[in-house]
């Protein structure tokens, strides 16, 4: 073997990288998590400083310390827990109804040509309508009780899940399906081993978008003839100019949205361990 060949072989040797679960990689991930907290903490500090210096009047925007005291007071007497539980119940029922219906129709439209012809056109037409603009019509149809809140959440969750399920199925490479058919896999086996794994990334994206739309819909729904819920708490506080309670309600919605998105991210990371995307540098 010549010296040139030895040099070429040496150059082609891959550079060893740290395993995914190595201490070095874990340290890098931990540093990134702390770095992501810098901006929120900086905003809170700036907010508190602006309130203490009088730049932000308390009647316009309460200080974070005042909001924290209000949260502790409402949590201690049980008021916050009651409203929070009712909001979570409405969001859960609406997500279950809208998400299940969207998933079923998305699979039917994505897998079957007849389903595509019958299901997709009316859904495409309906998505052009802002579902929050349907509140007056929904009041006539389902009343102003709990059904209105759940229906708004279900509508908000339906469209992101349907379209991402439909797109995830249709974006699967046809060659993969043909290869599975050539290997002797039946229709159900192809759906299980090819279609479902290929559509999961889009489905998780749709679920994350649906959660955001669901919380937005819940905010609007709980301001229409509600007796409980975070939205009702905010509306009642607005009548008495209690900006600390209004800000607390907004923060609760924000935290709920953040936690639900984090749960979906964790489920996506564990379910799609085989899928490696671009890593930020």
C-alpha positions as a printed NumPy array, in Angstrom:
array([[  0.   ,   0.   ,   0.   ],
       [  1.427,   3.377,  -1.013],
       [  1.822,   6.416,   1.149],
       [ -0.857,   8.247,  -0.88 ],
       [ -3.384,   5.491,  -0.186],
       [ -2.6  ,   5.642,   3.51 ],
       [ -3.2  ,   9.389,   3.519],
       [ -6.505,   8.986,   1.642],
       [ -7.721,   6.333,   4.074],
       [ -6.772,   8.54 ,   7.   ],
       [ -8.64 ,  11.496,   5.542],
       [-11.779,   9.418,   5.011],
       [-11.901,   8.23 ,   8.604],
       [-15.007,   9.776,  10.187],
       [-14.499,  12.061,  13.136],
       [-15.933,  10.463,  16.264],
       [-18.825,  12.346,  17.78 ],
       [-20.203,  12.232,  21.275],
       [-23.116,   9.833,  21.749],
       [-26.558,  11.335,  22.083],
       [-26.833,  10.408,  25.754],
       [-23.239,  11.293,  26.694],
       [-22.521,  13.689,  29.589],
       [-21.126,  16.225,  27.134],
       [-24.343,  16.339,  25.102],
       [-26.415,  16.537,  28.277],
       [-24.343,  19.486,  29.497],
       [-24.87 ,  21.286,  26.183],
       [-28.639,  20.715,  26.361],
       [-28.758,  21.956,  29.951],
       [-26.891,  25.143,  29.011],
       [-29.338,  25.733,  26.182],
       [-32.303,  25.31 ,  28.549],
       [-30.899,  27.916,  30.932],
       [-30.176,  30.239,  28.023],
       [-33.809,  30.029,  26.882],
       [-34.856,  31.402,  30.283],
       [-32.786,  34.58 ,  29.907],
       [-35.315,  36.507,  27.813],
       [-38.425,  35.747,  29.955],
       [-36.546,  36.614,  33.151],
       [-35.254,  39.814,  31.568],
       [-38.774,  40.804,  30.54 ],
       [-40.077,  40.209,  34.064],
       [-37.281,  42.291,  35.59 ],
       [-37.912,  45.124,  33.125],
       [-41.644,  44.94 ,  33.787],
       [-41.125,  45.141,  37.554],
       [-38.668,  48.013,  37.211],
       [-41.034,  49.962,  34.95 ],
       [-43.864,  49.488,  37.456],
       [-41.785,  50.606,  40.446],
       [-40.525,  53.708,  38.671],
       [-44.056,  54.706,  37.664],
       [-43.48 ,  54.266,  33.944],
       [-46.297,  51.678,  33.953],
       [-49.23 ,  52.982,  36.053],
       [-50.853,  50.246,  38.2  ],
       [-54.307,  51.034,  36.802],
       [-52.979,  50.212,  33.33 ],
       [-50.732,  47.226,  34.079],
       [-50.082,  45.732,  37.509],
       [-46.559,  44.857,  38.555],
       [-45.447,  41.195,  38.506],
       [-45.131,  41.22 ,  42.289],
       [-48.751,  42.369,  42.625],
       [-49.903,  39.714,  40.154],
       [-48.008,  37.077,  42.149],
       [-49.684,  38.174,  45.388],
       [-53.088,  38.035,  43.705],
       [-52.342,  34.557,  42.366],
       [-51.372,  33.352,  45.84 ],
       [-54.521,  34.857,  47.361],
       [-56.854,  33.304,  44.787],
       [-55.067,  29.964,  44.95 ],
       [-55.211,  29.892,  48.751],
       [-58.969,  30.513,  48.948],
       [-59.657,  27.999,  46.142],
       [-61.07 ,  30.481,  43.618],
       [-58.313,  29.994,  41.072],
       [-58.502,  26.207,  41.295],
       [-62.245,  26.113,  40.625],
       [-62.016,  28.345,  37.561],
       [-58.923,  26.566,  36.277],
       [-60.547,  23.141,  36.565],
       [-63.592,  24.262,  34.591],
       [-61.407,  25.75 ,  31.857],
       [-59.332,  22.579,  31.605],
       [-62.491,  20.468,  31.396],
       [-63.897,  22.531,  28.531],
       [-60.578,  22.486,  26.69 ],
       [-60.174,  18.738,  27.137],
       [-63.663,  17.877,  25.907],
       [-63.404,  20.245,  22.942],
       [-59.987,  18.911,  21.944],
       [-61.184,  15.317,  22.198],
       [-64.281,  15.964,  20.061],
       [-62.652,  18.178,  17.442],
       [-59.409,  16.207,  17.293],
       [-61.099,  12.817,  16.925],
       [-63.408,  14.044,  14.174],
       [-60.538,  15.763,  12.359],
       [-58.337,  12.683,  12.572],
       [-61.032,  10.38 ,  11.208],
       [-61.973,  12.688,   8.333],
       [-58.321,  13.409,   7.546],
       [-57.534,   9.7  ,   7.29 ],
       [-60.606,   9.068,   5.118],
       [-59.799,  11.963,   2.784],
       [-56.111,  11.094,   2.667],
       [-56.406,   7.36 ,   2.012],
       [-59.554,   7.045,  -0.099],
       [-60.215,   8.79 ,  -3.393],
       [-63.943,   8.797,  -2.694],
       [-63.309,  10.306,   0.715],
       [-61.139,  12.982,  -0.862],
       [-63.91 ,  13.888,  -3.308],
       [-66.657,  13.982,  -0.682],
       [-64.914,  15.255,   2.466],
       [-62.143,  17.632,   1.418],
       [-64.124,  20.198,  -0.664],
       [-66.598,  21.186,   2.1  ],
       [-63.782,  21.28 ,   4.679],
       [-61.733,  23.53 ,   2.397],
       [-64.727,  25.839,   2.081],
       [-65.4  ,  25.865,   5.83 ],
       [-61.818,  26.712,   6.738],
       [-62.162,  30.077,   4.993],
       [-64.702,  31.085,   7.626],
       [-63.244,  32.457,  10.887],
       [-64.701,  30.111,  13.472],
       [-64.724,  32.834,  16.12 ],
       [-66.925,  34.877,  13.787],
       [-69.525,  32.114,  13.993],
       [-70.336,  32.906,  17.624],
       [-73.702,  34.618,  16.867],
       [-74.798,  31.684,  14.72 ],
       [-73.549,  29.13 ,  17.246],
       [-75.54 ,  30.872,  19.976],
       [-78.67 ,  30.277,  17.897],
       [-77.734,  26.651,  17.247],
       [-76.383,  25.416,  20.591],
       [-77.311,  28.167,  23.038],
       [-75.064,  30.12 ,  25.379],
       [-74.253,  27.331,  27.839],
       [-71.39 ,  24.873,  28.015],
       [-72.105,  23.579,  24.515],
       [-71.011,  26.89 ,  23.026],
       [-67.622,  26.804,  24.782],
       [-66.936,  23.197,  23.854],
       [-68.041,  23.765,  20.245],
       [-65.706,  26.725,  19.826],
       [-62.76 ,  24.731,  21.169],
       [-63.639,  21.786,  18.927],
       [-63.807,  24.028,  15.859],
       [-60.49 ,  25.631,  16.73 ],
       [-58.806,  22.239,  17.075],
       [-60.46 ,  20.615,  14.057],
       [-58.867,  22.371,  11.107],
       [-55.144,  22.182,  12.076],
       [-55.404,  18.468,  12.838],
       [-57.432,  17.674,   9.717],
       [-55.174,  19.516,   7.267],
       [-51.939,  18.23 ,   8.754],
       [-53.253,  14.659,   8.848],
       [-54.382,  14.961,   5.237],
       [-51.087,  16.542,   4.132],
       [-49.006,  14.049,   6.112],
       [-50.657,  11.114,   4.356],
       [-50.52 ,  12.668,   0.888],
       [-46.853,  13.691,   1.247],
       [-45.661,  10.111,   1.799],
       [-43.374,   8.979,  -1.009],
       [-45.31 ,   6.646,  -3.32 ],
       [-42.146,   4.61 ,  -3.855],
       [-42.165,   3.576,  -0.215],
       [-45.708,   2.286,  -0.552],
       [-44.791,   0.411,  -3.736],
       [-41.757,  -1.096,  -2.031],
       [-43.931,  -2.281,   0.852],
       [-46.394,  -3.796,  -1.619],
       [-43.551,  -5.534,  -3.412],
       [-42.374,  -7.002,  -0.103],
       [-45.785,  -8.616,   0.32 ],
       [-47.337,  -6.278,   2.895],
       [-51.124,  -6.071,   2.788],
       [-53.212,  -2.918,   2.933],
       [-53.413,  -2.754,   6.726],
       [-49.723,  -3.604,   7.095],
       [-48.76 ,  -0.819,   4.68 ],
       [-50.84 ,   1.657,   6.629],
       [-49.284,   0.539,   9.898],
       [-45.636,   0.357,   8.816],
       [-45.453,   3.029,   6.089],
       [-48.379,   5.466,   6.15 ],
       [-48.719,   5.967,   9.912],
       [-44.987,   6.562,  10.652],
       [-44.715,   8.842,   7.638],
       [-47.697,  10.959,   8.679],
       [-46.816,  11.246,  12.373],
       [-44.549,  14.336,  12.048],
       [-47.333,  16.282,  10.33 ],
       [-49.863,  14.986,  12.84 ],
       [-47.802,  16.247,  15.775],
       [-47.458,  19.628,  14.08 ],
       [-51.218,  19.778,  13.614],
       [-51.75 ,  18.873,  17.253],
       [-49.476,  21.675,  18.419],
       [-51.296,  24.181,  16.217],
       [-54.641,  22.812,  17.427],
       [-53.699,  23.386,  21.049],
       [-52.944,  27.033,  20.368],
       [-56.234,  27.492,  18.51 ],
       [-58.105,  25.685,  21.29 ],
       [-56.834,  28.006,  24.024],
       [-57.652,  31.034,  21.874],
       [-61.167,  29.724,  21.29 ],
       [-61.605,  29.052,  24.995],
       [-60.736,  32.65 ,  25.863],
       [-63.541,  33.879,  23.602],
       [-66.013,  31.19 ,  24.661],
       [-65.603,  31.829,  28.377],
       [-66.487,  35.48 ,  27.89 ],
       [-69.983,  34.626,  26.628],
       [-72.433,  34.078,  29.499],
       [-69.987,  32.035,  31.578],
       [-70.239,  31.595,  35.329],
       [-66.874,  29.912,  35.837],
       [-63.558,  29.648,  34.035],
       [-60.457,  31.792,  33.639],
       [-62.169,  33.876,  30.949],
       [-65.095,  34.581,  33.257],
       [-62.657,  35.53 ,  36.02 ],
       [-61.028,  38.042,  33.682],
       [-64.337,  39.513,  32.532],
       [-65.508,  39.923,  36.111],
       [-62.236,  41.605,  37.049],
       [-62.556,  43.978,  34.106],
       [-65.858,  45.274,  35.487],
       [-64.057,  46.318,  38.688],
       [-60.833,  47.484,  36.947],
       [-58.788,  44.755,  38.662],
       [-55.872,  44.71 ,  36.246],
       [-53.918,  42.292,  38.44 ],
       [-56.603,  39.609,  38.013],
       [-56.849,  40.269,  34.263],
       [-53.091,  39.916,  33.859],
       [-53.168,  36.788,  36.027],
       [-55.772,  35.248,  33.727],
       [-53.638,  35.996,  30.675],
       [-50.609,  34.46 ,  32.355],
       [-52.603,  31.339,  33.24 ],
       [-53.626,  30.927,  29.606],
       [-50.022,  31.456,  28.524],
       [-48.698,  28.881,  31.003],
       [-51.357,  26.358,  29.992],
       [-50.441,  26.811,  26.337],
       [-46.732,  26.505,  27.102],
       [-47.16 ,  23.346,  29.19 ],
       [-49.416,  21.678,  26.619],
       [-46.953,  22.491,  23.833],
       [-44.101,  21.128,  25.956],
       [-46.022,  17.882,  26.531],
       [-46.549,  17.477,  22.787],
       [-42.853,  18.144,  22.142],
       [-41.839,  15.468,  24.636],
       [-44.284,  12.949,  23.14 ],
       [-43.06 ,  13.813,  19.645],
       [-39.405,  13.391,  20.642],
       [-40.046,   9.991,  22.185],
       [-42.331,   8.749,  19.422],
       [-40.152,   9.943,  16.535],
       [-36.759,   8.868,  17.836],
       [-35.987,   7.472,  14.382],
       [-36.348,  10.924,  12.8  ],
       [-33.345,  13.22 ,  13.071],
       [-33.904,  16.797,  11.981],
       [-31.549,  19.718,  11.557],
       [-29.854,  20.702,  14.819],
       [-29.368,  24.39 ,  15.535],
       [-25.749,  25.537,  15.947]])
